[in-house]
Amino acid sequence: MLGDGLTALSAVPDGALDAVYLDPPFFTGAEQVSDCGRFDDRWPTLEAYLGWLRPWIAESQRALAVAGWFWLHLDWHAVHYAKVMADEVFGRQNFRNEIVWAYGGRRMPSTQRFNQKHDILLLYAKSPAARLTPLFVPWTREEYLALKRKPVHIDEDGREWIWGHAGRGQPRAYKIDVNDAVSRGRAVTSVWDVPILNTSDHERVGYPTQKPLELLKRVVASSVPPDGLLGDFMVGSGTSAVAARLLGRRFVVADQSVEAVRATSQRLEDLGVQVREGPWAY
Ligand SMILES: C[S@@+](CC[C@H](N)C(=O)[O-])C[C@H]1O[C@@H](n2cnc3c(N)ncnc32)[C@H](O)[C@@H]1O
């Protein structure tokens, strides 16, 4: 939908969304400009910015289902202040993770500070009823064994195994089949190593601060159930909507920028979605 995202979000019935992902302007103090779009990120003061952000958080909380999830994507400019505010809205006990999106890129030695190469995604549960779907990434036998640092045994069928332990205070050892453990994949933690889109990336649509699809696929796959509904009311180039579509989830999205809605519509039409003006959900 083209228009003010907060108005669109406010029109969502109570409890209708399974997850909300918000990737607002970061309080950079600059206009964000790219080949095919721009958005303003200039604010008179930090207080003005936080005053603008607060109702987005409150309305997200209201619109979420009891078992829903809230993602707030920011960086060092304002995330610490926004965290305190989001704690007030969701309750500190419902804060679940500070996801560090470590994106790498060019490194320039500096004597002032270390290079900033990560964003933060704050993750809140609406209530203790919320359940994430754990994520796994592929890894090799060598990576697995390097982490375990245990001798590898081979049984009479030729299967490799190592000793595992049931955990602290539980001395009983058990056998772990190396092949099973490797093929299950490595559980994703709160640090997400996902490359940033480079200038020639085929995913790029020319909209400023476009996030990689891989990042949003993690958001969707972990927090939106297969028949669930994702809301993103500052959708920019449409990455969250594309991720939801590819993973078979429903979504409702908005942005106030004509270029953003154009980019989002184009990406969705390329996936066979018939885009129509809101209020709607796909
Ligand atoms: C950081 S970008 C989102 C980028 C997006 N996640 C992506 O992957 O392309 C922030 C977006 O918020 C939008 N925005 C800012 N204020 C808004 C408002 N009041 N209503 C709707 N969209 C808004 C901007 O137009 C911009 O597209």
The ligand as an SDF file (V2000), in Angstrom:
LIG
                    3D

 27 29  0  0  0  0  0  0  0  0999 V2000
   15.3630    1.4580    5.8540 C   0  0  0  0  0  0  0  0  0  0  0  0
   14.1500    1.6170    4.6620 S   0  0  0  0  0  0  0  0  0  0  0  0
   13.4510    0.0020    4.5510 C   0  0  0  0  0  0  0  0  0  0  0  0
   14.2970   -0.9060    3.6840 C   0  0  0  0  0  0  0  0  0  0  0  0
   13.6830   -2.2660    3.4600 C   0  0  0  0  0  0  0  0  0  0  0  0
   13.7210   -3.0910    4.6510 N   0  0  0  0  0  0  0  0  0  0  0  0
   14.3520   -2.9760    2.3180 C   0  0  0  0  0  0  0  0  0  0  0  0
   14.8950   -4.0890    2.4810 O   0  0  0  0  0  0  0  0  0  0  0  0
   14.3740   -2.4110    1.2280 O   0  0  0  0  0  0  0  0  0  0  0  0
   12.9670    2.5630    5.5400 C   0  0  0  0  0  0  0  0  0  0  0  0
   11.6860    2.8210    4.7800 C   0  0  0  0  0  0  0  0  0  0  0  0
   10.7740    3.4570    5.6720 O   0  0  0  0  0  0  0  0  0  0  0  0
    9.9120    4.2280    4.8680 C   0  0  0  0  0  0  0  0  0  0  0  0
    9.1590    5.1420    5.7200 N   0  0  0  0  0  0  0  0  0  0  0  0
    9.6280    6.1350    6.5060 C   0  0  0  0  0  0  0  0  0  0  0  0
    8.5890    6.7520    7.1330 N   0  0  0  0  0  0  0  0  0  0  0  0
    7.4600    6.1180    6.7220 C   0  0  0  0  0  0  0  0  0  0  0  0
    6.0940    6.2830    7.0140 C   0  0  0  0  0  0  0  0  0  0  0  0
    5.6540    7.2040    7.8720 N   0  0  0  0  0  0  0  0  0  0  0  0
    5.2110    5.4620    6.4010 N   0  0  0  0  0  0  0  0  0  0  0  0
    5.6250    4.4880    5.5460 C   0  0  0  0  0  0  0  0  0  0  0  0
    6.9080    4.3040    5.2200 N   0  0  0  0  0  0  0  0  0  0  0  0
    7.8290    5.0970    5.8200 C   0  0  0  0  0  0  0  0  0  0  0  0
   10.8570    4.9070    3.8890 C   0  0  0  0  0  0  0  0  0  0  0  0
   10.1430    5.3820    2.7530 O   0  0  0  0  0  0  0  0  0  0  0  0
   11.8170    3.7440    3.5760 C   0  0  0  0  0  0  0  0  0  0  0  0
   11.4040    3.0820    2.4090 O   0  0  0  0  0  0  0  0  0  0  0  0
  1  2  1  0
  2  3  1  0
  2 10  1  0
  3  4  1  0
  4  5  1  0
  5  6  1  0
  5  7  1  0
  7  8  2  0
  7  9  1  0
 10 11  1  0
 11 12  1  0
 11 26  1  0
 12 13  1  0
 13 14  1  0
 13 24  1  0
 14 15  1  0
 14 23  1  0
 15 16  2  0
 16 17  1  0
 17 18  1  0
 17 23  2  0
 18 19  1  0
 18 20  2  0
 20 21  1  0
 21 22  2  0
 22 23  1  0
 24 25  1  0
 24 26  1  0
 26 27  1  0
M  CHG  2   2   1   9  -1
M  END
$$$$
